Every structure is written in C-alpha cells, then in structure tokens.
Amino acid sequence: MNKLNQIFKNIQEIEPPRGLSELILKRVELEKDKQIKRKLFLSYAGFCSSVAATFYAFLAFGSSFLKSDFWSMLSLMFSDLMIVAGNWKTYLYSLVETFPVVNVIAILIPIFGLLAFLNLLVSIKNNKHISRHANLQFQH
C-alpha cells in the first residue's frame, strides 16, 4: 500500500491542452443543433403528413357527411318550424340518430394531429430562439 501511494505522488499532474474546454463546448453546441434540426425535420414531416391526412379525410368522409340524412332533418327546422316545435323531443332524437359520428371522428383525428404537430413545431422554434438568445448573452 505504501508503494502505491508513493507511485501516485510521483505522477505529475497533466494539464489539459489550451482551448479544450472551448472545443468541448462547441461540440456540445453542435450536438444540440443536430438534435434541434432532427426534431424540426420530424415535426415538419408530421405536420405535412397530417395536412395530407386531413385533406384525404375531407375527401373521403366529407361528401358522405354532407350527404347524410342529418342535413335533411336539420333543414326541417327551417321549413316546418311549427311542426318541429310541437315535436321537439322526437326531432332532437332524430337529429342525434342521423348525426354522422364516424365521419366527424374520421375528420377530427387528422385535424387533432395537425394541431399537435403545429404546437410541437412552434415550441421547438421558440425553444431554439430562446437557447440562441441565451447563448448570445452568455458569450458577451
């Protein structure tokens, strides 16, 4: 044990080369930039695919939504208001029965994805701006 202590006492301390800390900080910053670019790319890709899915959903389910019996039932309220007012409970049940829930859900799902990716995109852009601003302040 004594021998081991003596060996460690005889070892000279090694100083890191000049500029090593700056080099390490630059590499860390480059890695952060790569991660931000990767997240931005994935959020743009998700946003674009959500736009395409929303467009497809409107094409696929929008026409059947507009051609459903719900709109015929709803138009009764404007043409025969007195009859509808007299039988309002039956009329409301008929409206609920004919409402195209599946079509509405199929249209709202990609819209929800679109909004989620838009939120992600905006938050990444804001965080990128904040981190750039903080780095500029730190350097000065």
C-alpha positions as CSV (number, residue, x, y, z in Angstrom):
1,M,0.0,0.0,0.0
2,N,2.8,2.3,0.8
3,K,4.4,1.6,-2.6
4,L,1.1,2.5,-4.3
5,N,0.9,5.9,-2.5
6,Q,4.4,6.7,-3.5
7,I,3.7,5.9,-7.2
8,F,0.7,8.3,-7.2
9,K,2.8,11.0,-5.5
10,N,5.4,10.7,-8.2
11,I,2.9,11.2,-11.1
12,Q,2.9,14.7,-12.5
13,E,-0.4,16.3,-12.9
14,I,-1.4,16.5,-16.5
15,E,-2.9,19.8,-17.7
16,P,-5.4,19.8,-20.4
17,P,-4.4,21.4,-23.7
18,R,-5.3,25.0,-24.2
19,G,-8.7,25.5,-25.8
20,L,-10.0,22.1,-24.9
21,S,-12.9,23.5,-22.9
22,E,-14.0,25.7,-25.8
23,L,-13.7,22.7,-28.2
24,I,-15.9,20.6,-25.9
25,L,-18.5,23.4,-25.6
26,K,-18.6,23.8,-29.4
27,R,-19.1,20.1,-29.8
28,V,-21.9,20.1,-27.3
29,E,-23.5,23.0,-29.1
30,L,-23.2,21.2,-32.4
31,E,-24.9,18.2,-31.0
32,K,-27.7,20.3,-29.6
33,D,-28.1,21.9,-33.1
34,K,-28.2,18.4,-34.6
35,Q,-30.9,17.4,-32.2
36,I,-33.0,20.5,-32.8
37,K,-32.7,20.0,-36.6
38,R,-33.7,16.4,-36.2
39,K,-36.7,17.4,-34.1
40,L,-37.6,20.1,-36.6
41,F,-37.4,17.7,-39.5
42,L,-39.7,15.2,-37.8
43,S,-42.2,17.8,-36.8
44,Y,-42.3,19.2,-40.3
45,A,-42.7,15.7,-41.7
46,G,-45.5,15.0,-39.1
47,F,-47.2,18.3,-39.9
48,C,-47.1,17.7,-43.7
49,S,-48.4,14.1,-43.3
50,S,-51.2,15.5,-41.0
51,V,-52.1,18.0,-43.7
52,A,-52.2,15.2,-46.3
53,A,-54.3,13.0,-43.9
54,T,-56.7,15.9,-43.2
55,F,-57.1,16.6,-46.9
56,Y,-57.8,12.9,-47.6
57,A,-60.2,12.7,-44.7
58,F,-62.2,15.6,-46.1
59,L,-62.2,14.0,-49.5
60,A,-63.2,10.5,-48.2
61,F,-65.6,11.3,-45.4
62,G,-66.7,14.9,-46.2
63,S,-69.0,14.0,-49.0
64,S,-70.8,11.3,-47.0
65,F,-71.0,13.7,-44.1
66,L,-72.7,16.3,-46.4
67,K,-75.0,13.7,-48.0
68,S,-76.2,12.2,-44.7
69,D,-79.8,12.4,-43.5
70,F,-78.7,14.7,-40.8
71,W,-78.8,17.7,-43.1
72,S,-82.3,16.8,-44.3
73,M,-83.5,16.6,-40.7
74,L,-81.8,19.9,-39.9
75,S,-83.4,21.6,-42.8
76,L,-86.9,20.6,-41.4
77,M,-86.3,23.2,-38.7
78,F,-86.2,26.0,-41.2
79,S,-89.0,24.8,-43.5
80,D,-91.6,23.5,-40.9
81,L,-90.7,25.3,-37.7
82,M,-94.2,24.9,-36.1
83,I,-94.2,21.1,-36.6
84,V,-90.7,20.8,-35.3
85,A,-91.5,23.0,-32.3
86,G,-94.5,20.8,-31.5
87,N,-92.5,17.6,-31.6
88,W,-89.1,18.9,-30.5
89,K,-88.1,15.9,-28.4
90,T,-88.7,13.5,-31.3
91,Y,-87.0,15.9,-33.6
92,L,-83.9,16.1,-31.4
93,Y,-83.7,12.3,-31.1
94,S,-83.9,12.1,-34.9
95,L,-81.1,14.6,-35.3
96,V,-78.9,12.7,-32.8
97,E,-79.7,9.4,-34.6
98,T,-78.8,10.7,-38.0
99,F,-75.7,12.6,-37.0
100,P,-72.7,11.0,-38.8
101,V,-70.4,10.5,-35.8
102,V,-68.0,8.1,-37.6
103,N,-67.4,10.7,-40.4
104,V,-66.9,13.5,-37.9
105,I,-64.4,11.5,-35.9
106,A,-62.6,10.4,-39.0
107,I,-62.2,14.1,-40.0
108,L,-61.3,15.3,-36.5
109,I,-58.5,12.8,-35.8
110,P,-56.1,14.2,-38.5
111,I,-57.1,17.7,-37.6
112,F,-56.0,16.9,-34.0
113,G,-52.7,15.5,-35.3
114,L,-52.3,18.6,-37.4
115,L,-52.7,20.9,-34.4
116,A,-50.4,18.7,-32.2
117,F,-47.6,18.8,-34.8
118,L,-48.1,22.6,-35.2
119,N,-47.8,23.0,-31.4
120,L,-44.7,20.9,-31.4
121,L,-43.2,22.9,-34.3
122,V,-43.9,26.2,-32.6
123,S,-42.5,25.1,-29.3
124,I,-39.3,23.8,-30.9
125,K,-38.9,27.1,-32.8
126,N,-39.5,29.1,-29.6
127,N,-37.0,26.9,-27.6
128,K,-34.4,27.3,-30.4
129,H,-34.8,31.1,-30.4
130,I,-34.6,31.2,-26.6
131,S,-31.5,29.0,-26.5
132,R,-29.8,31.1,-29.2
133,H,-30.6,34.3,-27.3
134,A,-29.2,32.7,-24.1
135,N,-26.0,31.6,-25.8
136,L,-25.5,35.1,-27.2
137,Q,-25.9,36.6,-23.8
138,F,-23.6,34.0,-22.3
139,Q,-20.8,34.7,-24.8
140,H,-20.9,38.5,-24.3
